[in-house]
Amino acid sequence: MGNTYNAQYWKDKLNLESHVEGGSFKEIYRAEHVLPKEVLKPGHNGERAASTSIYFLLEYGQFSAFHRIASDELWHHYDGTALCIYEIQTDGKLVKHLLGKDFDNGERPQVIIPAGSWFGSRVEEECGYTLCGCTVAPGFDFADFELADKVQLIQQYPQHDSIINELT
């Protein structure tokens, strides 16, 4: 699929900055409605906005390192090539999601990563990039964010050592 824009265009227009897990991002929405800790599932370390949303951009050669959060995360594809999101589900099953618009090649414009799953992502098309959005509910907070330790994750899921090595 042809692109009208390139990664630098989106970084400039959307004022994206470097993200700790890799790639570039900008928070664009944080709900004013706040959920008290008592109504949240375990894993949330305090009250949370009802929802948050960011722009996220990855380029070929970059990756979003394996991490997990305490909330569900909904990914939306906006521009560029497909994004490969690798999810290690809580039962240890590895799922490769293709976030994009080419239905005939198994891509989907939205992908849901449930709370507690480990996930990382990368653009696998040479010279490609993906501009997407991530909506988190209850809202994202770094207090609920865990970046994977490569050694520990491989010990827990040795059957996935190859992709863990590539995305940590």
N, C-alpha and C positions, 0 to 999 in steps of 0.2 A: 504494500500500500504506500503510495507516495505521500510525502510530507510537505506541507506548505511552509512550515517553519523549521528551525533547528533548535537544538538544546539551549544555545546561548541566547537566542531570542526570548525563550520562555524564562530563563534565569533573570534576564534584564527586566522584562515586562512585569514579572510577578515578584520581583525583589527577593528571590530565593537565596537562602544562605546554607552553609554546610550543615549536615545532620550528623550527629554522633554515631549513628549506625551505618552511615554512608549515604552518598547522594546529596541532593539539595532539597530544601523544604521551606514552607512558610505556613504558619497557622493562620487560617482565614476565618475561623468561627469558633467561639466558645460560648455555649448557652449560658444565659443569665440565670436560668433555673438551676439550683444546686440541690443535689440529692444528699441527704444526711447519711453518714456511715452506717447507721443502723439498718437501712433498707438495702444496702449493697451486699453482694456476695463476698465471702472471705477472699482476701488478696488485695482488696482496696484498702489503702492505708490512710483513710480519712474521707471526708466528704468529697464529692465530685460534681463537676458540671454535668448536666444531663447528657450532653453530647459535645464533641469537638470535631473539627475538620481541618485538614491541611492539604496544600498542594505538595506533591512529591515528584522529584525528577531523578531518574537514573540514566546514565549513559553507558554505552558499551565499554567494558573494561572496569567498571565500578560494580560494587555489589552492596546490598543492604544486608548487614551481618545478621546471623541468626539471633533472634531475641524473642521474648514473649511478654505479653501484657495481661492485665487482669480483666480486660473488657473485650468484647467482640470488636473486630475491625472490618469494615466494609471498604473494599478498594473499588475505584471507578477509573476507567480508562478515558483519557481526554485526547491525547495526540501522540504520534510517533508509532514505533513498532511495539510488538508484544512484550510484555514483562513476564518472566517466569518466576512464579512465587512457589518456593519449596516449603511445604508445611509438614512438620513432624507432629502428628496428632498425639493426643495424650496416651493412646494405646500403642504408640510406636510406629504406626503406619506412616509411610512417606507418600505424600500426594504432591504432584507437580501441577499447579494451576497455571493456565495461560490467560493473562489479562490483556485483552485486545478486542478488536472488532471483526476479525476474520473467523466467523462461525464455522466455515467449511474446514478450517484447520484446527478446530477444537478450542478456539479462543472465546472468551466471554467478556462483555464490557463491565461486569461486576463480579467480584470474588469476595466471599466471606471467610475470614479466618476467625474461628471461635476462640474465646478467652482461654488462655492456658496452653495453646499450641505454640511450639517453637516454629518460627518462620524467618526466611531470608529470601532475597530476590536478586535477580540480575537480568540485564538485557542480553540476549544471546545472539542477536543479529548484528553482525559486524558493522560498525559505524552507526548503529542505531541508538535511539534514546526512547524513553517512555516518560510522558507527562501524565500523571495520574493524581487522584485524590484519595485520601483515607479519612473515613468518618468513623469515629470511635464512640461507643455508647455502653455504659456511662463514660463520660469524657476522659480523654487521656491525661495522665499526670505522670511525670518521671518517677514519682515514688512507687508506681506500679510497674515500672519498666525494668526488665532484666536482660542484659546483654549476655549471650551465651559464653561460657568458658569452654574453649575447644576440647580440652582434655576431658573435662567432666561430661560434656555432651557425647563425645565418642564412647566413653565408658558406659553411658546410659543406653546409647543406640549404636553399638559397633557395626551393625548391618548398614548404617548410613555414613560410615566414616569418610567416604570419598566426597560427598556433597558437603558434609560438615567442614572438612578441611578446606574446601573451596570457598565457603561462605562464613568463615570466622577469621 
